[in-house]
Amino acid sequence: MAESNDTDAPTTAATVSSAVVGSVRGFVSRTGGSATAVISPVGRAGVRVMLVGADGTMGDRVVADVATAHALIDAVDGLTAAQWDRELSSIATPAPGHYAKMAGWVART
Protein backbone atom coordinates (compact mmCIF):
# COMPACT_ATOMS: atom_id res chain seq x y z
CA MET A 1 0.00 0.00 0.00
CA ALA A 2 1.36 3.43 -0.96
CA GLU A 3 1.88 6.02 1.75
CA SER A 4 0.08 9.35 1.63
CA ASN A 5 2.16 12.49 1.14
CA ASP A 6 0.96 15.96 2.19
CA THR A 7 2.24 17.34 -1.11
CA ASP A 8 0.35 14.87 -3.35
CA ALA A 9 -1.94 16.37 -5.97
CA PRO A 10 -5.23 17.56 -4.47
CA THR A 11 -8.64 16.19 -5.41
CA THR A 12 -10.49 19.52 -5.16
CA ALA A 13 -10.05 22.66 -7.20
CA ALA A 14 -8.47 25.72 -5.60
CA THR A 15 -8.04 29.29 -6.77
CA VAL A 16 -4.88 31.36 -6.66
CA SER A 17 -4.83 35.15 -6.47
CA SER A 18 -3.89 36.89 -9.69
CA ALA A 19 -1.12 38.75 -7.82
CA VAL A 20 0.58 35.50 -6.84
CA VAL A 21 0.20 34.01 -10.33
CA GLY A 22 1.54 37.22 -11.88
CA SER A 23 4.56 37.36 -9.60
CA VAL A 24 5.47 33.73 -10.30
CA ARG A 25 4.99 34.22 -14.06
CA GLY A 26 7.37 37.18 -13.83
CA PHE A 27 9.90 35.08 -11.90
CA VAL A 28 9.76 32.33 -14.54
CA SER A 29 10.17 34.88 -17.32
CA ARG A 30 13.16 36.60 -15.65
CA THR A 31 14.97 33.37 -14.81
CA GLY A 32 15.16 31.64 -18.17
CA GLY A 33 11.58 30.74 -19.09
CA SER A 34 11.19 27.75 -16.80
CA ALA A 35 11.35 26.97 -13.10
CA THR A 36 10.91 24.17 -10.62
CA ALA A 37 8.57 24.44 -7.64
CA VAL A 38 9.01 22.52 -4.38
CA ILE A 39 5.92 22.43 -2.16
CA SER A 40 6.58 22.56 1.59
CA PRO A 41 3.83 22.88 4.21
CA VAL A 42 4.92 25.36 6.90
CA GLY A 43 2.20 24.97 9.52
CA ARG A 44 -0.44 27.59 10.18
CA ALA A 45 1.25 30.06 7.83
CA GLY A 46 0.29 27.89 4.87
CA VAL A 47 2.40 26.22 2.22
CA ARG A 48 5.71 27.52 0.89
CA VAL A 49 6.27 27.15 -2.83
CA MET A 50 10.04 27.33 -3.25
CA LEU A 51 11.04 28.32 -6.78
CA VAL A 52 14.30 27.56 -8.59
CA GLY A 53 14.60 29.23 -11.97
CA ALA A 54 16.36 27.72 -14.98
CA ASP A 55 19.32 30.00 -14.20
CA GLY A 56 19.45 28.85 -10.54
CA THR A 57 17.84 31.95 -9.05
CA MET A 58 15.74 31.14 -6.00
CA GLY A 59 12.45 32.64 -4.92
CA ASP A 60 9.34 31.67 -3.03
CA ARG A 61 5.70 32.41 -2.37
CA VAL A 62 3.48 31.26 0.48
CA VAL A 63 -0.07 30.18 -0.32
CA ALA A 64 -2.95 28.97 1.84
CA ASP A 65 -2.75 25.21 1.30
CA VAL A 66 -1.40 22.34 -0.82
CA ALA A 67 -4.34 22.52 -3.23
CA THR A 68 -3.59 26.19 -3.89
CA ALA A 69 0.10 25.38 -4.42
CA HIS A 70 -0.80 22.82 -7.08
CA ALA A 71 -3.24 25.25 -8.68
CA LEU A 72 -0.41 27.82 -8.85
CA ILE A 73 1.89 25.34 -10.58
CA ASP A 74 -0.87 24.46 -13.05
CA ALA A 75 -1.55 28.15 -13.77
CA VAL A 76 2.04 29.08 -14.70
CA ASP A 77 3.52 27.88 -18.01
CA GLY A 78 7.06 26.60 -17.60
CA LEU A 79 6.62 25.79 -13.88
CA THR A 80 6.93 22.15 -12.82
CA ALA A 81 6.64 20.47 -9.43
CA ALA A 82 9.53 18.48 -7.97
CA GLN A 83 11.16 17.46 -4.71
CA TRP A 84 14.57 18.58 -3.50
CA ASP A 85 17.13 16.23 -4.96
CA ARG A 86 20.80 16.40 -5.89
CA GLU A 87 20.15 17.82 -9.36
CA LEU A 88 17.84 20.60 -8.19
CA SER A 89 20.06 21.47 -5.22
CA SER A 90 23.09 21.69 -7.48
CA ILE A 91 21.57 24.42 -9.69
CA ALA A 92 19.96 26.47 -6.90
CA THR A 93 22.00 29.64 -6.37
CA PRO A 94 21.09 31.63 -3.24
CA ALA A 95 21.38 35.40 -3.58
CA PRO A 96 24.27 37.19 -1.85
CA GLY A 97 23.39 37.65 1.82
CA HIS A 98 20.81 34.86 1.78
CA TYR A 99 22.65 32.72 4.33
CA ALA A 100 23.05 35.62 6.75
CA LYS A 101 19.39 36.56 6.36
CA MET A 102 18.23 33.00 7.04
CA ALA A 103 20.62 32.59 10.01
CA GLY A 104 19.18 35.67 11.71
CA TRP A 105 20.87 36.63 14.98
CA VAL A 106 23.43 33.82 14.59
CA ALA A 107 24.92 35.58 11.55
CA ARG A 108 25.35 38.81 13.53
CA THR A 109 27.23 37.32 16.51
N, C-alpha and C positions, 0 to 999 in steps of 0.2 A: 504494500500500500504506500502511495506517495505521501510525503509530508506536505502540509500546508505551509505557505510562505506568505508573510504579510505584504510582500511586494508583488504577488501574483496578480495577473490581470483581473480587474473587477468584473462583476456580472451586471452592475447597474450603470447607467449613463450618468456622467457628471459634467458640470459646466465649469469653464475656466474664464476668469475675467479677461477682457480684451487687453487690458494693460499688461498682464502677465504674459499672454500670448505674444503681444507686440514686442515686449522686451526680450523674450527668448528668440523670436524671429530675428531681431536685430543682432543678438549675440551670435547666432548661427551665421548670419550674413557677414559679420565683421571677422569671424574666425575661420574662414575658409569654405563656407557653404555647407558644412555638415558638423554635427556634434553628437556626443554620446551623453546620455542622461542616466545617472545612478539614483535610484529612489531609496531614501532612507527615512523611515519614521523617526521623529524626534519628540515623541510624547505629546503633551497637550498643545504645544506650539504648532503641530501639524506634521507635514512631511516635507523633508528637504529634497529638492531635485538638484543634485550636483551636476554641473555641466562641464564637459571637457570638449573644447572646440578642436577642429581638425588640426589647427596649428599648436595645440597644447594649452591654450589659454583656459583658465578655470573661471567658473562663475557658478552662481546658484540662485534658486528662488525657493521660497517656502510656500506651500499650498495647504489647503485644509485637510486633505486626506489622500489615501492611495489612489482612489478612483479619480480624483482630480489630477493627480500626477500623471496617470496614464492618459487621461483626456488631453492634457497639455502635450505630451509626447505625440499623440495622434494628430493634434492640431498644427504641429510645426513640421513643415517639409524639411528633410535632412536631419531630423533628430531621431535617434534610435535609443532604445533602452538597453542597458547592460548592467553587469555587476563589476565591482572592482576586481581586476585581475592584473597579472604582470604586464600584459600589453597596454592596457589602459593607463596603469600607473606609470609606465615608462614614458608616455607622451605628455602626461599632465605636467604643466609648468607653472608653479605658483608665482604670483606677482612678487616683485621685490617688497620686502616688509611683511609678507604674508605670515611667515613663521612667528615673527615678533608679535603681530596682531593676535594670532591665535593663542600664543603662550600667555598673553595678558601680563599680569604683574610679574611673572617669572622672568620674562624677557627684560624687565626694567630693573632687576636686582643685581 
